[in-house]
Amino acid sequence: MYKVRLSLKKLCALVFFALVPLVFLISFLGFPAYALPVASDELIGDVRVESFVWTDGVDRQSRQFQGKLTQPIRGNKAYLWMQLQGSAALLSRLQSSAKGSMPIRHEWYKYQSDAIAAESPDSLDLAVDLSVGKKEALQKLAFEVDAKGTFRWRVWSGKQQLTPGWWRVDLVYVSGNPVLCPTAENKAKACKFLIEVKR
């Protein structure tokens, strides 16, 4: 019995001393211990926010914002309008989409004391306008990609019954993961947009 216990101790010791250098080598070389699954949306390519405006309305034909809102806004209606930049890979996703839907969305939140509640936007338009004819619209975007390597489009969403307080809109992929925006320190963080409403 004593010999069996001794053999088990030796076996455990051998396993321990064999694993320690291996773990050290992995951490030293920077190999990940495991790989997280990446949603297919994030593999499409970067989505970059070129500009954004809080506005009181959007012209659907020109997809251009109307009057700019300054904070705090006075009223119960606001839209978050933005111009985004997409990659050639993202255009390929559009070409295979029947409705021209973008793999992103706006998520609206309302701060309530120390909590935050999700809200549904009253107006949501995060799709490329293909009403003029899908083939012609996509061909125009393809020309832009050929010339510049990227293409641009305008998206917006809005609330028409805003209550006083702080509101936040997050730009996320359809998977729920955040679209990243650059910071002043040349880093990246989740794209979040805040606005205060007063009466």
C-alpha positions in Angstrom: 0.0 0.0 0.0 2.9 2.3 0.8 4.4 1.7 -2.6 1.2 2.5 -4.3 0.8 5.8 -2.5 4.4 6.7 -3.2 3.9 6.0 -6.9 0.8 8.2 -7.0 2.7 11.0 -5.4 5.5 10.7 -7.9 3.0 10.6 -10.7 1.4 13.8 -9.5 4.7 15.4 -9.1 5.8 14.5 -12.6 2.5 15.9 -14.0 2.9 19.1 -12.0 6.5 19.7 -13.1 5.7 18.9 -16.7 2.7 21.3 -16.8 4.4 24.3 -15.1 7.0 24.9 -17.9 4.3 24.4 -20.5 2.0 27.0 -18.9 4.9 29.4 -18.6 5.9 28.9 -22.2 2.3 29.5 -23.4 2.0 32.7 -21.3 5.5 33.9 -22.3 4.9 33.5 -26.0 1.5 35.1 -25.7 -0.6 32.2 -27.0 -4.2 32.4 -26.0 -5.5 29.7 -23.7 -8.7 29.5 -25.8 -10.3 31.3 -28.6 -13.6 33.1 -28.2 -16.1 32.6 -31.1 -16.4 35.7 -33.3 -19.8 36.6 -34.7 -19.9 36.7 -38.4 -21.0 40.3 -38.4 -17.6 41.5 -36.9 -15.8 39.6 -39.7 -17.4 41.7 -42.3 -15.1 44.6 -41.8 -14.9 47.8 -39.8 -17.8 50.1 -39.5 -16.6 53.6 -38.7 -18.6 56.6 -37.6 -17.5 59.6 -39.7 -19.9 62.1 -38.2 -23.1 62.2 -36.1 -25.7 64.9 -35.3 -28.6 65.1 -32.9 -31.4 66.5 -35.0 -35.1 67.3 -35.0 -35.8 65.5 -38.3 -34.4 63.7 -41.3 -35.3 64.1 -44.9 -35.9 60.6 -46.1 -35.4 61.4 -49.8 -31.9 63.0 -49.3 -31.2 61.1 -46.1 -29.9 64.4 -44.7 -30.5 65.7 -41.2 -32.5 68.9 -40.8 -32.2 71.2 -37.7 -29.3 70.5 -35.3 -30.2 70.1 -31.6 -28.0 71.4 -28.9 -27.9 70.0 -25.4 -29.9 70.0 -23.3 -32.7 69.6 -25.9 -36.1 71.2 -25.2 -38.9 69.1 -26.5 -40.0 65.5 -26.8 -38.5 64.5 -30.2 -35.0 63.8 -31.3 -33.2 61.7 -33.9 -29.6 60.5 -33.9 -28.3 60.8 -37.4 -24.9 59.5 -38.5 -22.7 59.0 -41.5 -20.9 55.7 -41.5 -18.1 54.3 -43.6 -18.1 50.7 -44.7 -15.6 48.3 -46.3 -15.7 46.3 -49.5 -16.5 43.2 -47.4 -19.5 45.0 -46.0 -20.7 45.8 -49.5 -20.5 42.1 -50.3 -22.9 41.5 -47.4 -25.3 44.1 -48.8 -25.2 42.6 -52.2 -26.4 39.3 -50.8 -29.2 41.0 -48.7 -32.6 41.2 -50.2 -33.5 44.4 -48.3 -30.1 46.0 -48.1 -30.1 45.6 -44.3 -27.0 46.7 -42.4 -25.6 44.3 -39.8 -25.8 47.1 -37.2 -28.5 48.7 -35.1 -29.2 51.6 -32.6 -30.2 50.6 -29.1 -31.9 53.4 -27.0 -31.7 53.5 -23.2 -33.2 55.8 -20.6 -31.5 56.5 -17.4 -33.8 56.3 -14.4 -32.2 57.3 -11.1 -29.5 54.6 -10.6 -30.9 52.2 -13.2 -31.1 52.2 -17.0 -34.0 50.9 -19.1 -34.0 49.8 -22.7 -36.3 51.6 -25.1 -37.5 50.9 -28.6 -36.9 53.6 -31.1 -40.0 55.1 -32.7 -38.2 55.6 -36.0 -35.4 53.2 -37.1 -33.6 53.4 -40.4 -30.3 51.6 -40.6 -30.7 50.2 -44.1 -29.2 51.5 -47.3 -31.9 53.1 -49.4 -32.4 50.7 -52.3 -35.8 52.1 -53.3 -34.3 53.5 -56.6 -33.5 50.0 -57.7 -31.2 47.5 -55.9 -28.9 47.0 -58.9 -28.4 50.7 -59.6 -27.9 51.6 -55.9 -25.4 48.7 -55.3 -23.5 49.6 -58.5 -23.1 53.2 -57.3 -21.7 51.9 -54.0 -19.4 49.5 -55.9 -18.0 52.4 -57.9 -17.3 54.3 -54.6 -15.5 51.2 -53.2 -13.4 50.9 -56.4 -12.4 54.6 -56.2 -11.9 55.0 -52.5 -11.7 51.5 -51.0 -14.8 52.2 -48.8 -18.3 53.5 -49.2 -20.5 55.8 -47.1 -24.1 55.8 -46.1 -26.4 57.7 -43.7 -28.4 56.1 -41.0 -30.7 57.4 -38.2 -33.2 56.4 -35.5 -35.4 58.6 -33.3 -37.8 58.9 -30.4 -40.9 61.1 -30.6 -42.0 60.8 -27.0 -38.9 61.6 -25.0 -39.3 62.2 -21.3 -37.0 64.5 -19.3 -33.7 63.0 -18.2 -30.6 61.4 -19.7 -30.8 59.2 -22.8 -28.2 57.0 -24.4 -28.0 55.4 -27.9 -25.5 52.5 -28.5 -24.3 51.5 -31.9 -24.0 47.7 -32.0 -23.8 44.8 -34.4 -26.9 42.7 -34.8 -25.1 40.1 -32.6 -25.2 42.6 -29.7 -21.5 43.3 -29.7 -20.6 47.1 -29.7 -19.2 48.9 -32.8 -16.0 50.5 -31.6 -15.2 54.2 -31.9 -11.8 55.8 -31.6 -10.9 58.0 -28.6 -8.7 61.0 -28.1 -6.0 58.7 -26.8 -6.0 56.7 -30.1 -7.8 53.8 -28.5 -11.1 52.2 -29.2 -14.3 52.0 -27.1 -17.9 51.1 -27.6 -19.8 53.8 -29.5 -22.3 55.4 -27.1 -24.1 58.7 -27.6 -25.6 60.7 -24.7 -28.3 63.4 -24.7 -30.1 65.3 -22.0 -33.8 66.2 -22.3 -35.4 69.1 -20.4 -38.8 70.7 -20.5 
